[in-house]
Amino acid sequence: MSDQAAADADFIILAAPRLSKIATLASMSFGLGEGANEAIRNAQGNDKYRQGWHQAALGFQDGTLMMAVVRTCILLDSDENTISFQGVSRRLKEPETQRTLIQKVYGEHEEFQSMFGSSPTQMVADFLSIYQEIDWSIHSRLIHFRNFGVVHLLDRKNWKSIKYGEMRDLILLVGRLSDKLTELCRSSVPPIASLLKDWREYGLQALERS
């Protein structure tokens, strides 16, 4: 194996649990925001919920959704030296890096793994296939929204935003990417797939009880 392939494989292995942590937080944040959104809708016309509750719920919703935006931008950062799914994909698409990674993670047990689930080669293909699902025009608007609406107070003359459904789809997609990468790298982290739904319920229940 070349030194570059070894370095790239190490980058991917070390990146897997860190990306999983951020993807987990992104799913939790968006789930809480979605739960708040439903609680606000359910409270319309209900005198039990006073004006102060509505203002607090809107603030809770705004904060959680903005954190989901920031975390998703981190996960898809384009900087070559930053740990992100873009950085992983750029390295993992190289056949030599794929072989080196599989050797480092599985060694002589590669065939054994294939007997009880997806082969490492199939996991690589699955990750790259999921990555290809990213709509980069939506990602561009997400970055624009992050820069103009979240991080900086800039001139909004040429404002671009992202739709709620598009953001939700991105959150689910980075969760799938994370789960596939942690499976490939055998990282000891729990799956993310159900987190959005779980934390949506937590957010809804917390606000409806208040």
HELIX and SHEET records of a PDB file:
HELIX    1   1 ASP A    3  ALA A   43  1                                  41    
HELIX    2   2 GLN A   51  LEU A   75  1                                  25    
HELIX    3   3 PHE A   85  LEU A   92  1                                   8    
HELIX    4   4 PRO A   95  TYR A  106  1                                  12    
HELIX    5   5 GLY A  107  HIS A  109  5                                   3    
HELIX    6   6 GLU A  110  PHE A  116  1                                   7    
HELIX    7   7 PRO A  120  TYR A  131  1                                  12    
HELIX    8   8 TRP A  136  PHE A  145  1                                  10    
HELIX    9   9 ARG A  146  VAL A  151  3                                   6    
HELIX   10  10 TYR A  164  CYS A  185  1                                  22    
HELIX   11  11 LEU A  195  ARG A  209  1                                  15    
END                                                                             
